[in-house]
Amino acid sequence: MNYQSLDTKRPLTLLLKGVAGTGKTTKAAYFPSPVIFNFDNNITGLRKLPKEVRDQVKIVNPRTNDKGETLKPENVWDNFVRQLEQVLIDPTIKTVILDSLTTLSEIILDKALGTGSPTKRIELQHWGDLNRYLKWLGDFLLCAQDLDKHVVFIAHEQM
């Protein structure tokens, strides 16, 4: 058997999954120089962090543009992609946290459907778009060989 040794210099990609309110985001905030993409609009638990940790955390709201204006649901994905590209070239950021993958999947669906309307149903032709957005996310964050940042995905368990 030809085993490879663990490359400890390579950044981690991690999935934190659990019931809402169990401290997933709080734990992720302890990673070095983190930026949190706040898809859930629920980061109140971060107030409990020690000041020295809290001061290192940067928050990005993908639901608002650079002027602070709230975007239509079908425009949030494109805004997130722009924001993510900016974060990934920022040398001061060492960790990217997506909170949460659960809500991000809804945003991807809104993009594929072209609307955030709850009355719009997914149809066969939307699955190709949905797959492409998920593939891009995987290629860009999960499988990128040259990414020099830790990536933490937060997901919720469904009851």
C-alpha positions in Angstrom: 0.0 0.0 0.0 1.3 3.4 -0.9 0.0 5.9 1.8 0.3 9.6 1.5 1.1 11.8 4.5 -1.2 14.5 5.7 -0.4 17.9 4.3 -0.7 20.1 7.3 0.0 23.3 5.4 -3.0 22.9 3.2 -6.2 24.8 4.3 -9.1 22.8 5.7 -12.5 22.4 4.1 -15.1 21.5 6.7 -18.8 20.9 7.0 -20.4 21.7 10.4 -23.8 20.1 10.6 -26.3 20.2 13.5 -29.5 21.5 14.9 -30.1 25.2 14.9 -28.7 27.0 17.9 -26.0 24.5 18.8 -23.0 26.8 18.2 -21.8 25.9 14.7 -21.2 29.5 13.6 -19.7 30.3 17.0 -17.2 27.5 16.6 -16.4 28.4 13.0 -15.7 32.0 14.1 -12.6 30.7 16.0 -10.9 29.9 12.7 -8.2 32.4 11.7 -9.3 35.8 10.2 -12.8 34.6 9.3 -15.4 36.2 7.1 -19.0 34.9 7.5 -21.4 35.0 4.6 -24.5 35.5 6.6 -27.2 33.9 4.5 -29.4 33.0 7.5 -29.5 36.5 9.0 -28.9 34.9 12.4 -25.5 35.6 13.9 -26.7 36.7 17.4 -24.7 33.9 19.0 -21.5 35.7 18.0 -22.1 38.3 20.7 -21.0 35.6 23.2 -17.5 35.4 21.7 -14.6 36.9 23.6 -13.9 40.4 22.3 -10.5 39.4 20.8 -12.2 36.7 18.7 -15.3 38.9 17.9 -13.0 41.7 16.6 -11.5 39.4 14.0 -14.8 38.3 12.5 -16.0 40.1 9.4 -19.6 39.7 8.2 -20.9 39.8 4.6 -24.6 40.0 3.8 -25.1 38.5 0.3 -28.7 39.7 0.4 -27.6 43.4 0.1 -25.6 45.2 -2.5 -22.6 47.5 -1.9 -25.1 50.4 -1.2 -26.9 48.3 1.5 -30.0 47.9 -0.6 -31.9 44.6 -0.3 -31.8 42.5 -3.4 -34.5 40.5 -5.1 -34.1 36.8 -4.2 -33.2 35.9 -7.8 -30.3 38.4 -7.7 -28.7 37.2 -4.4 -26.6 34.4 -6.0 -24.9 36.8 -8.5 -24.2 39.2 -5.7 -22.8 36.4 -3.5 -20.5 35.3 -6.4 -19.1 38.8 -6.7 -18.6 39.1 -3.0 -16.9 35.7 -2.8 -14.5 36.6 -5.5 -13.5 39.8 -3.6 -13.1 37.9 -0.4 -10.9 35.2 -2.0 -8.4 37.8 -3.2 -8.2 39.6 0.1 -5.0 38.5 1.8 -6.2 39.4 5.2 -9.0 36.8 5.1 -7.9 33.3 6.1 -11.3 31.6 6.5 -14.5 31.7 4.5 -17.6 30.6 6.3 -20.9 30.0 4.5 -23.8 30.2 7.0 -25.7 28.3 6.0 -25.5 25.8 3.1 -29.2 25.1 3.9 -30.2 28.7 3.1 -27.7 29.0 0.2 -29.4 26.1 -1.5 -32.6 28.0 -1.4 -30.8 31.0 -3.0 -29.4 28.8 -5.7 -33.0 27.5 -6.4 -34.3 31.1 -6.6 -31.5 31.9 -9.2 -32.4 28.8 -11.2 -36.1 29.6 -11.1 -35.5 33.3 -11.8 -37.8 34.3 -8.9 -38.2 34.0 -5.2 -41.9 33.5 -5.5 -43.2 30.6 -3.4 -45.7 29.9 -6.1 -43.1 29.1 -8.8 -42.5 25.4 -9.0 -39.3 23.7 -10.1 -39.6 22.1 -13.5 -37.4 19.7 -15.5 -35.5 22.5 -17.4 -34.4 24.1 -14.1 -32.4 21.0 -12.9 -29.6 21.7 -15.4 -29.2 25.3 -14.1 -29.4 24.1 -10.5 -26.7 21.5 -11.2 -24.4 24.1 -12.8 -24.6 26.5 -9.9 -23.8 23.7 -7.4 -21.0 22.4 -9.6 -19.5 25.9 -9.8 -19.7 26.2 -6.0 -18.0 22.8 -5.6 -15.3 23.5 -8.1 -14.7 27.0 -6.8 -14.5 26.2 -3.1 -14.4 22.5 -2.4 -12.1 21.3 -5.1 -9.9 24.3 -5.8 -6.3 23.1 -5.5 -4.8 26.6 -5.2 -7.2 28.0 -2.6 -5.2 29.4 0.3 -8.1 29.8 2.7 -10.0 27.5 5.1 -13.6 27.0 4.0 -16.3 26.1 6.5 -19.8 25.2 5.4 -22.5 25.3 8.0 -25.6 23.1 7.5 -28.7 22.5 9.6 -30.2 19.2 10.4 -33.9 19.0 9.4 -36.3 17.6 12.0 
